[in-house]
Amino acid sequence: MRRRPALAVLATLVGAVSGCGTRLPPSARTPASVASTGTPTLDESPPLDELPCPPADVNPETAVCPGERDDASVAVRTNRPSVALDDAGSVRFVLENGTGDGLRFNPNNPDVYRFTGERYELVERRSSGSGVTTVPPNGTYSWRLADLPQFDRLSVGTFLFAVSVPTAGTMGADWVTCLAPFRLTDGRG
């Protein structure tokens, strides 16, 4: 069954036509809400561009998955998709606002999902922060992996960085979740 391409097309069309969707409330995004099947070895993990997207607890109609970046007006990318765990502090995620509106949101609560073979498991945050930032039209906002509250809970594996931002022009009523895959390796070939 090839649902990924169909979902990607559907999500792109919905996003292009309406530019909005409904954000899953943070209370529904808990580690218990995402099933775990065990963590695959890196040799068993698919290439980053073939990972299933989005995680089960992210609405596919409002997800901006990596393969959709060309069509998305808001997306997140990473500077180093695959890096040794010892060098993980060099990984950055950049939210790109390609809209004509500023995006006002709390940048201190991104999510990180661990790929477990077939599904994703939400990596628990030990803390989160409050705050507000506005990313101007055609502007960016960046995070360092080492600064995320989940950082001390990461190990070798495959992950998705996720951040939810309001859809441009909706005054924060509708949200989209931008996702970027990354892999932490043991540093051996």
N, C-alpha and C positions, 0 to 999 in steps of 0.2 A: 504494500500500500504506500503510495507516494503522497502523503498529506502535506508534507513540508512545502513543496512548490505551490500547491493550491492555496495553503494558508498564507504564504508569502505574497502571492498575487492578490488575494483577498485583502490582506492587511494594507498593502500598498494602495490598492484602489480606494479602500475606505479612508485611509489617511489622506490621499490626494484629493478626494472629493470633499470630505468634511473637515479634515484636520483636527478631529477631536475624538474623544472616547471617554470611557469611565475608568478611573483609577481604582484598583482594588485597595480598600482601606488598609493601613498598616497593621491593624489588629488581625486581619485575615492572613497576613504574610508571616507565618511563624514556621519554625523548623518542623513542627508536627504536621503542618498542612501540606508538606511535600514528601512523597514517599521516597525511601532510599532502597537501593538494590545492592549496595556494596560498591566500593570504589575500584574502578578498573586500573590496571597498570597503565603507564603512559604508552606502552607499546600497543595496548588494546584500545586506547582512546582514538576517536576519529580525528581527522584534520580539523583545525579550528573552523574552517569555512563550511564544514559539513555537520557541525553540531546541531542537534535539534534546537529549535527556538520558536517560541519563548518557553520558559519554565511553566509548569502546569498552573501555578498560582498567578501568572501574569496574563491578562486578557489579550488574546491574539489580535483582536481588533485595534488595540491601542499600543501594541508592542512595536518598537522600531528595532528589528533584528539586523545583524551585521550585513547581510546581503542586500538590504533595502536602502543603504546609505545614499546611493545615487539619486533616489527619488524622495528621500526624506528631507524635510525642511529643518528638522532638529534631529541630531544623532550624536552618539558618543563613540569615540575611537580611542585606541591605546597606541602609545609610541613604541612599545615592545611587546608584541603578542606572545612571545615565548622567551622565557628568561630563567636562568638558574635561581633557585630559591635564595642563595647567598647574595644575589644581585637584585632582589625584588624591590629594593628601595628606589631603583631607577625607573620603575614602571609608573607611567602617568596615564590618566584617563582625561580626555578633553571633550567637553560638551560643546557642540557647535550649533549656534543659533542662526540658521539661515533664513529666518523669518523677518518680517518688517516690524515686529513688535518685540518689546523687552519681555523676558521670561523671568518672573519673580517666584522664587521657591526657596525651600530650606536645603542648602547644599550639604548639611551635616548628617544626612541619613541615607546614604546610598546602600544598596543591598549587594551582597556577594553570594552567588550560588555555586556549589561544588557539583560538577558533573559526576554521576555515580554509575555510568554505564548506559542506562536507558533514560534516566530522569535526573532532576536536579534536587539538591538539598540546600536549603537556605542556611548559610553560615551565620550562627548566632552572633549578634553584637553584644559586647559587654557594656557598651554605653552608646549613647547617641547624643546629639546636640541639637540645640535650637538655634535659630538664626535665620536671616533672610538675605538673599542676594538677588540682584537683577542682572541678568545677562542681556546686554544691549542688542539691538538688531545687528545681525552679522557678527556678533561677538562670540567669545568663548569663556568657559570656566573650566578649571582643571583641578584634579585631585591627584595626590601621590598615594600609591598603594600602601606605602609604609605608614601613612597618616590615618588610614581607615580604622575604625574601631574593631573590625574583624581581623586585622593584620596578624595579631598574635595567635589566631586560630587557624591560619593557613599552613599548608604543608605541600609537598609535591603533589601536583594534580592539575586538573583542567577546571576552569571557572568561567562564570559570567559576571561582569560588573553590571549593575543595574541602577539607574537613577530615574526617578519620576519627576516630570516637570509639567507645568500647565501648558495646555495647547494655546498657541498664539491667538489672541483676539477673544478669548473666552473669560477673561477676568478671573482665572483660576478655577472655573467651574468644571472644566474637563481637563483630563491629564493624559499624557503619553509616557510610556516607559521605554527608555533607550537602553540598549544592551550591547556590551562589547566582550567578546571572549578573550581569555588569556590563559596561558599555561605556565606553571612553575615546575621546573625540572630539577633533578639532582645535580646538574652541572656536568655529568659524564656523558659525552658524545651523544 
